[in-house]
Amino acid sequence: MQYLVIVEKGPSSFGAYVPDLPGCIAVGESRTEVTRLIHEAMEFHVQGLIEDGQPVPPPSSQAELVELAA
């Protein structure tokens, strides 16, 4: 399965979250680190849902880049 991951740059760190997996988040000092951490968090999150007998939400979020003239 492929889930949309949103990565945001903050003043001193990067944050990431998965809209289709509520509560699945990560924070890192670099984009590379937060990408690695969100991947680990997603695996942990989905495994926890499975172990608890909960349904794993299917990927449904999409993203699109929209260009505006500055």
Phi and psi restraints in degrees (range 20) as a CNS / XPLOR table:
assign (resid 1 and name C) (resid 2 and name N)
       (resid 2 and name CA) (resid 2 and name C) 1.0 -119.1 20.0 2
assign (resid 2 and name N) (resid 2 and name CA)
       (resid 2 and name C) (resid 3 and name N) 1.0 121.4 20.0 2
assign (resid 2 and name C) (resid 3 and name N)
       (resid 3 and name CA) (resid 3 and name C) 1.0 -107.7 20.0 2
assign (resid 3 and name N) (resid 3 and name CA)
       (resid 3 and name C) (resid 4 and name N) 1.0 146.2 20.0 2
assign (resid 3 and name C) (resid 4 and name N)
       (resid 4 and name CA) (resid 4 and name C) 1.0 -72.7 20.0 2
assign (resid 4 and name N) (resid 4 and name CA)
       (resid 4 and name C) (resid 5 and name N) 1.0 130.7 20.0 2
assign (resid 4 and name C) (resid 5 and name N)
       (resid 5 and name CA) (resid 5 and name C) 1.0 -117.4 20.0 2
assign (resid 5 and name N) (resid 5 and name CA)
       (resid 5 and name C) (resid 6 and name N) 1.0 127.7 20.0 2
assign (resid 5 and name C) (resid 6 and name N)
       (resid 6 and name CA) (resid 6 and name C) 1.0 -97.6 20.0 2
assign (resid 6 and name N) (resid 6 and name CA)
       (resid 6 and name C) (resid 7 and name N) 1.0 125.0 20.0 2
assign (resid 6 and name C) (resid 7 and name N)
       (resid 7 and name CA) (resid 7 and name C) 1.0 -114.4 20.0 2
assign (resid 7 and name N) (resid 7 and name CA)
       (resid 7 and name C) (resid 8 and name N) 1.0 129.3 20.0 2
assign (resid 7 and name C) (resid 8 and name N)
       (resid 8 and name CA) (resid 8 and name C) 1.0 -125.7 20.0 2
assign (resid 8 and name N) (resid 8 and name CA)
       (resid 8 and name C) (resid 9 and name N) 1.0 137.6 20.0 2
assign (resid 8 and name C) (resid 9 and name N)
       (resid 9 and name CA) (resid 9 and name C) 1.0 -93.4 20.0 2
assign (resid 9 and name N) (resid 9 and name CA)
       (resid 9 and name C) (resid 10 and name N) 1.0 125.0 20.0 2
assign (resid 9 and name C) (resid 10 and name N)
       (resid 10 and name CA) (resid 10 and name C) 1.0 -102.0 20.0 2
assign (resid 10 and name N) (resid 10 and name CA)
       (resid 10 and name C) (resid 11 and name N) 1.0 -176.1 20.0 2
assign (resid 10 and name C) (resid 11 and name N)
       (resid 11 and name CA) (resid 11 and name C) 1.0 -59.9 20.0 2
assign (resid 11 and name N) (resid 11 and name CA)
       (resid 11 and name C) (resid 12 and name N) 1.0 -33.5 20.0 2
assign (resid 11 and name C) (resid 12 and name N)
       (resid 12 and name CA) (resid 12 and name C) 1.0 -136.1 20.0 2
assign (resid 12 and name N) (resid 12 and name CA)
       (resid 12 and name C) (resid 13 and name N) 1.0 5.7 20.0 2
assign (resid 12 and name C) (resid 13 and name N)
       (resid 13 and name CA) (resid 13 and name C) 1.0 -160.2 20.0 2
assign (resid 13 and name N) (resid 13 and name CA)
       (resid 13 and name C) (resid 14 and name N) 1.0 177.6 20.0 2
assign (resid 13 and name C) (resid 14 and name N)
       (resid 14 and name CA) (resid 14 and name C) 1.0 -115.8 20.0 2
assign (resid 14 and name N) (resid 14 and name CA)
       (resid 14 and name C) (resid 15 and name N) 1.0 143.9 20.0 2
assign (resid 14 and name C) (resid 15 and name N)
       (resid 15 and name CA) (resid 15 and name C) 1.0 -122.6 20.0 2
assign (resid 15 and name N) (resid 15 and name CA)
       (resid 15 and name C) (resid 16 and name N) 1.0 153.1 20.0 2
assign (resid 15 and name C) (resid 16 and name N)
       (resid 16 and name CA) (resid 16 and name C) 1.0 -142.7 20.0 2
assign (resid 16 and name N) (resid 16 and name CA)
       (resid 16 and name C) (resid 17 and name N) 1.0 146.6 20.0 2
assign (resid 16 and name C) (resid 17 and name N)
       (resid 17 and name CA) (resid 17 and name C) 1.0 -149.2 20.0 2
assign (resid 17 and name N) (resid 17 and name CA)
       (resid 17 and name C) (resid 18 and name N) 1.0 162.7 20.0 2
assign (resid 17 and name C) (resid 18 and name N)
       (resid 18 and name CA) (resid 18 and name C) 1.0 -118.9 20.0 2
assign (resid 18 and name N) (resid 18 and name CA)
       (resid 18 and name C) (resid 19 and name N) 1.0 107.3 20.0 2
assign (resid 18 and name C) (resid 19 and name N)
       (resid 19 and name CA) (resid 19 and name C) 1.0 -55.5 20.0 2
assign (resid 19 and name N) (resid 19 and name CA)
       (resid 19 and name C) (resid 20 and name N) 1.0 -33.1 20.0 2
assign (resid 19 and name C) (resid 20 and name N)
       (resid 20 and name CA) (resid 20 and name C) 1.0 -85.4 20.0 2
assign (resid 20 and name N) (resid 20 and name CA)
       (resid 20 and name C) (resid 21 and name N) 1.0 -5.7 20.0 2
assign (resid 20 and name C) (resid 21 and name N)
       (resid 21 and name CA) (resid 21 and name C) 1.0 -125.2 20.0 2
assign (resid 21 and name N) (resid 21 and name CA)
       (resid 21 and name C) (resid 22 and name N) 1.0 78.3 20.0 2
assign (resid 21 and name C) (resid 22 and name N)
       (resid 22 and name CA) (resid 22 and name C) 1.0 -52.0 20.0 2
assign (resid 22 and name N) (resid 22 and name CA)
       (resid 22 and name C) (resid 23 and name N) 1.0 132.5 20.0 2
assign (resid 22 and name C) (resid 23 and name N)
       (resid 23 and name CA) (resid 23 and name C) 1.0 90.4 20.0 2
assign (resid 23 and name N) (resid 23 and name CA)
       (resid 23 and name C) (resid 24 and name N) 1.0 -5.8 20.0 2
assign (resid 23 and name C) (resid 24 and name N)
       (resid 24 and name CA) (resid 24 and name C) 1.0 -90.7 20.0 2
assign (resid 24 and name N) (resid 24 and name CA)
       (resid 24 and name C) (resid 25 and name N) 1.0 104.8 20.0 2
assign (resid 24 and name C) (resid 25 and name N)
       (resid 25 and name CA) (resid 25 and name C) 1.0 -137.0 20.0 2
assign (resid 25 and name N) (resid 25 and name CA)
       (resid 25 and name C) (resid 26 and name N) 1.0 164.5 20.0 2
assign (resid 25 and name C) (resid 26 and name N)
       (resid 26 and name CA) (resid 26 and name C) 1.0 -153.4 20.0 2
assign (resid 26 and name N) (resid 26 and name CA)
       (resid 26 and name C) (resid 27 and name N) 1.0 154.3 20.0 2
assign (resid 26 and name C) (resid 27 and name N)
       (resid 27 and name CA) (resid 27 and name C) 1.0 -135.1 20.0 2
assign (resid 27 and name N) (resid 27 and name CA)
       (resid 27 and name C) (resid 28 and name N) 1.0 137.3 20.0 2
assign (resid 27 and name C) (resid 28 and name N)
       (resid 28 and name CA) (resid 28 and name C) 1.0 -147.7 20.0 2
assign (resid 28 and name N) (resid 28 and name CA)
       (resid 28 and name C) (resid 29 and name N) 1.0 166.3 20.0 2
assign (resid 28 and name C) (resid 29 and name N)
       (resid 29 and name CA) (resid 29 and name C) 1.0 -78.3 20.0 2
assign (resid 29 and name N) (resid 29 and name CA)
       (resid 29 and name C) (resid 30 and name N) 1.0 -19.3 20.0 2
assign (resid 29 and name C) (resid 30 and name N)
       (resid 30 and name CA) (resid 30 and name C) 1.0 -138.5 20.0 2
assign (resid 30 and name N) (resid 30 and name CA)
       (resid 30 and name C) (resid 31 and name N) 1.0 165.5 20.0 2
assign (resid 30 and name C) (resid 31 and name N)
       (resid 31 and name CA) (resid 31 and name C) 1.0 -62.7 20.0 2
assign (resid 31 and name N) (resid 31 and name CA)
       (resid 31 and name C) (resid 32 and name N) 1.0 -40.0 20.0 2
assign (resid 31 and name C) (resid 32 and name N)
       (resid 32 and name CA) (resid 32 and name C) 1.0 -60.9 20.0 2
assign (resid 32 and name N) (resid 32 and name CA)
       (resid 32 and name C) (resid 33 and name N) 1.0 -45.5 20.0 2
assign (resid 32 and name C) (resid 33 and name N)
       (resid 33 and name CA) (resid 33 and name C) 1.0 -65.6 20.0 2
assign (resid 33 and name N) (resid 33 and name CA)
       (resid 33 and name C) (resid 34 and name N) 1.0 -45.3 20.0 2
assign (resid 33 and name C) (resid 34 and name N)
       (resid 34 and name CA) (resid 34 and name C) 1.0 -66.9 20.0 2
assign (resid 34 and name N) (resid 34 and name CA)
       (resid 34 and name C) (resid 35 and name N) 1.0 -32.2 20.0 2
assign (resid 34 and name C) (resid 35 and name N)
       (resid 35 and name CA) (resid 35 and name C) 1.0 -65.3 20.0 2
assign (resid 35 and name N) (resid 35 and name CA)
       (resid 35 and name C) (resid 36 and name N) 1.0 -43.4 20.0 2
assign (resid 35 and name C) (resid 36 and name N)
       (resid 36 and name CA) (resid 36 and name C) 1.0 -63.7 20.0 2
assign (resid 36 and name N) (resid 36 and name CA)
       (resid 36 and name C) (resid 37 and name N) 1.0 -43.4 20.0 2
assign (resid 36 and name C) (resid 37 and name N)
       (resid 37 and name CA) (resid 37 and name C) 1.0 -68.0 20.0 2
assign (resid 37 and name N) (resid 37 and name CA)
       (resid 37 and name C) (resid 38 and name N) 1.0 -37.8 20.0 2
assign (resid 37 and name C) (resid 38 and name N)
       (resid 38 and name CA) (resid 38 and name C) 1.0 -69.7 20.0 2
assign (resid 38 and name N) (resid 38 and name CA)
       (resid 38 and name C) (resid 39 and name N) 1.0 -33.8 20.0 2
assign (resid 38 and name C) (resid 39 and name N)
       (resid 39 and name CA) (resid 39 and name C) 1.0 -61.9 20.0 2
assign (resid 39 and name N) (resid 39 and name CA)
       (resid 39 and name C) (resid 40 and name N) 1.0 -45.5 20.0 2
assign (resid 39 and name C) (resid 40 and name N)
       (resid 40 and name CA) (resid 40 and name C) 1.0 -62.7 20.0 2
assign (resid 40 and name N) (resid 40 and name CA)
       (resid 40 and name C) (resid 41 and name N) 1.0 -41.8 20.0 2
assign (resid 40 and name C) (resid 41 and name N)
       (resid 41 and name CA) (resid 41 and name C) 1.0 -64.2 20.0 2
assign (resid 41 and name N) (resid 41 and name CA)
       (resid 41 and name C) (resid 42 and name N) 1.0 -38.7 20.0 2
assign (resid 41 and name C) (resid 42 and name N)
       (resid 42 and name CA) (resid 42 and name C) 1.0 -64.6 20.0 2
assign (resid 42 and name N) (resid 42 and name CA)
       (resid 42 and name C) (resid 43 and name N) 1.0 -44.7 20.0 2
assign (resid 42 and name C) (resid 43 and name N)
       (resid 43 and name CA) (resid 43 and name C) 1.0 -60.9 20.0 2
assign (resid 43 and name N) (resid 43 and name CA)
       (resid 43 and name C) (resid 44 and name N) 1.0 -45.0 20.0 2
assign (resid 43 and name C) (resid 44 and name N)
       (resid 44 and name CA) (resid 44 and name C) 1.0 -63.3 20.0 2
assign (resid 44 and name N) (resid 44 and name CA)
       (resid 44 and name C) (resid 45 and name N) 1.0 -43.2 20.0 2
assign (resid 44 and name C) (resid 45 and name N)
       (resid 45 and name CA) (resid 45 and name C) 1.0 -62.9 20.0 2
assign (resid 45 and name N) (resid 45 and name CA)
       (resid 45 and name C) (resid 46 and name N) 1.0 -49.8 20.0 2
assign (resid 45 and name C) (resid 46 and name N)
       (resid 46 and name CA) (resid 46 and name C) 1.0 -64.9 20.0 2
assign (resid 46 and name N) (resid 46 and name CA)
       (resid 46 and name C) (resid 47 and name N) 1.0 -42.5 20.0 2
assign (resid 46 and name C) (resid 47 and name N)
       (resid 47 and name CA) (resid 47 and name C) 1.0 -60.7 20.0 2
assign (resid 47 and name N) (resid 47 and name CA)
       (resid 47 and name C) (resid 48 and name N) 1.0 -40.0 20.0 2
assign (resid 47 and name C) (resid 48 and name N)
       (resid 48 and name CA) (resid 48 and name C) 1.0 -63.4 20.0 2
assign (resid 48 and name N) (resid 48 and name CA)
       (resid 48 and name C) (resid 49 and name N) 1.0 -41.3 20.0 2
assign (resid 48 and name C) (resid 49 and name N)
       (resid 49 and name CA) (resid 49 and name C) 1.0 -60.7 20.0 2
assign (resid 49 and name N) (resid 49 and name CA)
       (resid 49 and name C) (resid 50 and name N) 1.0 -44.9 20.0 2
assign (resid 49 and name C) (resid 50 and name N)
       (resid 50 and name CA) (resid 50 and name C) 1.0 -62.7 20.0 2
assign (resid 50 and name N) (resid 50 and name CA)
       (resid 50 and name C) (resid 51 and name N) 1.0 -47.5 20.0 2
assign (resid 50 and name C) (resid 51 and name N)
       (resid 51 and name CA) (resid 51 and name C) 1.0 -62.4 20.0 2
assign (resid 51 and name N) (resid 51 and name CA)
       (resid 51 and name C) (resid 52 and name N) 1.0 -32.3 20.0 2
assign (resid 51 and name C) (resid 52 and name N)
       (resid 52 and name CA) (resid 52 and name C) 1.0 -85.3 20.0 2
assign (resid 52 and name N) (resid 52 and name CA)
       (resid 52 and name C) (resid 53 and name N) 1.0 0.9 20.0 2
assign (resid 52 and name C) (resid 53 and name N)
       (resid 53 and name CA) (resid 53 and name C) 1.0 74.0 20.0 2
assign (resid 53 and name N) (resid 53 and name CA)
       (resid 53 and name C) (resid 54 and name N) 1.0 19.2 20.0 2
assign (resid 53 and name C) (resid 54 and name N)
       (resid 54 and name CA) (resid 54 and name C) 1.0 -91.9 20.0 2
assign (resid 54 and name N) (resid 54 and name CA)
       (resid 54 and name C) (resid 55 and name N) 1.0 151.5 20.0 2
assign (resid 54 and name C) (resid 55 and name N)
       (resid 55 and name CA) (resid 55 and name C) 1.0 -70.5 20.0 2
assign (resid 55 and name N) (resid 55 and name CA)
       (resid 55 and name C) (resid 56 and name N) 1.0 144.7 20.0 2
assign (resid 55 and name C) (resid 56 and name N)
       (resid 56 and name CA) (resid 56 and name C) 1.0 -90.5 20.0 2
assign (resid 56 and name N) (resid 56 and name CA)
       (resid 56 and name C) (resid 57 and name N) 1.0 117.6 20.0 2
assign (resid 56 and name C) (resid 57 and name N)
       (resid 57 and name CA) (resid 57 and name C) 1.0 -60.6 20.0 2
assign (resid 57 and name N) (resid 57 and name CA)
       (resid 57 and name C) (resid 58 and name N) 1.0 134.0 20.0 2
assign (resid 57 and name C) (resid 58 and name N)
       (resid 58 and name CA) (resid 58 and name C) 1.0 -72.6 20.0 2
assign (resid 58 and name N) (resid 58 and name CA)
       (resid 58 and name C) (resid 59 and name N) 1.0 150.2 20.0 2
assign (resid 58 and name C) (resid 59 and name N)
       (resid 59 and name CA) (resid 59 and name C) 1.0 -62.8 20.0 2
assign (resid 59 and name N) (resid 59 and name CA)
       (resid 59 and name C) (resid 60 and name N) 1.0 131.2 20.0 2
assign (resid 59 and name C) (resid 60 and name N)
       (resid 60 and name CA) (resid 60 and name C) 1.0 -140.6 20.0 2
assign (resid 60 and name N) (resid 60 and name CA)
       (resid 60 and name C) (resid 61 and name N) 1.0 -16.2 20.0 2
assign (resid 60 and name C) (resid 61 and name N)
       (resid 61 and name CA) (resid 61 and name C) 1.0 -75.7 20.0 2
assign (resid 61 and name N) (resid 61 and name CA)
       (resid 61 and name C) (resid 62 and name N) 1.0 147.3 20.0 2
assign (resid 61 and name C) (resid 62 and name N)
       (resid 62 and name CA) (resid 62 and name C) 1.0 -133.9 20.0 2
assign (resid 62 and name N) (resid 62 and name CA)
       (resid 62 and name C) (resid 63 and name N) 1.0 161.1 20.0 2
assign (resid 62 and name C) (resid 63 and name N)
       (resid 63 and name CA) (resid 63 and name C) 1.0 -136.8 20.0 2
assign (resid 63 and name N) (resid 63 and name CA)
       (resid 63 and name C) (resid 64 and name N) 1.0 155.9 20.0 2
assign (resid 63 and name C) (resid 64 and name N)
       (resid 64 and name CA) (resid 64 and name C) 1.0 -147.6 20.0 2
assign (resid 64 and name N) (resid 64 and name CA)
       (resid 64 and name C) (resid 65 and name N) 1.0 137.9 20.0 2
assign (resid 64 and name C) (resid 65 and name N)
       (resid 65 and name CA) (resid 65 and name C) 1.0 -88.6 20.0 2
assign (resid 65 and name N) (resid 65 and name CA)
       (resid 65 and name C) (resid 66 and name N) 1.0 133.2 20.0 2
assign (resid 65 and name C) (resid 66 and name N)
       (resid 66 and name CA) (resid 66 and name C) 1.0 -120.8 20.0 2
assign (resid 66 and name N) (resid 66 and name CA)
       (resid 66 and name C) (resid 67 and name N) 1.0 122.4 20.0 2
assign (resid 66 and name C) (resid 67 and name N)
       (resid 67 and name CA) (resid 67 and name C) 1.0 -91.7 20.0 2
assign (resid 67 and name N) (resid 67 and name CA)
       (resid 67 and name C) (resid 68 and name N) 1.0 134.4 20.0 2
assign (resid 67 and name C) (resid 68 and name N)
       (resid 68 and name CA) (resid 68 and name C) 1.0 -120.0 20.0 2
assign (resid 68 and name N) (resid 68 and name CA)
       (resid 68 and name C) (resid 69 and name N) 1.0 145.1 20.0 2
assign (resid 68 and name C) (resid 69 and name N)
       (resid 69 and name CA) (resid 69 and name C) 1.0 -72.1 20.0 2
assign (resid 69 and name N) (resid 69 and name CA)
       (resid 69 and name C) (resid 70 and name N) 1.0 133.8 20.0 2
